Amino acid sequence: MSPDYTGLFQALRPETSLLFGALVALGLDLSLFRRHTSGERLNLALWIGALAVLAAGAHVWFGPHGPIFGGVLILDPLAVATRLGVLALTLLTLGVATAARTPRNPAEYVAIILFATTGFMLMAAAQQLLLAFLALELASLSLYVLAGFDKTRPESAEAALKYFLFGGMAAAFLLFGFSLIYGLTGSIELLEIARQLTLQGLSPLLVVALVMVLVAFGFKAAAAPFHLWAPDVYEGAPTPSAAFIASASKLAGFTLFARLLWPGLRAAAGNVSTLHGAPGWLPAVAVISAVSLLLGNFAALAQTNVRRLLAYSAIAHAGALLLGVIAAGRSGPAPFFFYAATYGLATVGAFGVLAVVERTGSCQKITDLAGLHRRSPLLAGCLAIFMLSLAGIPPLAGFFGKFTVFAAALQLGGLAGPAGWLAFLAIALSALALYYYLIVLKQALVAPPTANASRIVVPTLARFTLMAAAGLIVLFGVAPSLLLDLF
């Protein structure tokens, strides 16, 4: 069969739109707008980036579906939904950037966001190991730069360095694991890998490969005990960068993780439905999920820095998302996708509120949010929606996301099996999570403002961005079928 380059180009039109937008933003900034103010250059780059994202979204929605280029890419419902979700979160991140401090190189900042989005888009559709690794590293290298983009703050440089060092080691683990899988199966195509592993069964070399892959993706997902980079990166990175790292990267990463494990490595899955299940990667993922839930929730209780609190809560949410990945073999990808997408909306919104508050001073400690309901009722109301959705309070989307994931896990063997115990642990720790989210809301909605606190003026585009994120959380909570119907 001859390669269909025309079909490949049509399938990659979304990525082409993003790269073209990045180059246009850079070209105009370097030529026509070099002598303009930083604010004007940022607005130009953001509008170009937003148009590129919207064009990419149109190409995804109306573009081809099914296997592309002999199965190198797969544009199935999961890939299409993830690509649309990543583009939506990117658009919200660009809106949040209007409220943050203007970077020294605004066009470069927007271009790197678009490069990272391109990597996320390819991750969502990758059907072979080589393309998955290249897409993951394109996104990761872009995120390292975004984390350290604020050269005026030592915390930003520290965050980028830690992120890069941990990420480089994770990439080495992942590549070594992929090389072992290739050596065992003689293929980098997920479907052929699945066929070969079905014939071979679980071997000691495959166990080593699985350990390498799980360690690498544990880092990418900020799951315990591979989470050590997350609190420092969330604290030190520029606010829009932290929002992007916490939202779009998680959605694309978990999609790639689930696609690799279930279609590709299903033969080595094992079993978590009974106490005496078969060995495989499922029990290992269940242990990582439990450790992430416990460490993330209990560590978040001790935090006084709001960004570090969001980082440890992200570790806990990674544990819940891994529970959705475990259940995806039976229930399909819809539960964990819904959870990841709505979690991303709430996280982008929360960081967006912090970005606006930072315009009037520091917003690192939880007490910096004191009296927010008087300083800006809009920000306080949006923050309440975001935090309550992260806590899983109905009728917000976060509640339905947790409900679908926990229900899917309970179908694997009821409360009597390991998956049921893990679901029960996640449900119990959700009540604990509500406590530390309410600590944040107590400062924002109940505590009086400090004596030197001033009224916060929210920029127009940031106001619409936060209202859109909050509105989508309410909408998807009331009508979850709007997302689930994509499957």
Beta strands, then each sheet from edge to edge (+ up, - down):
strand 1: 66-68
strand 2: 73-75
sheet 1: 1+ 2-
end
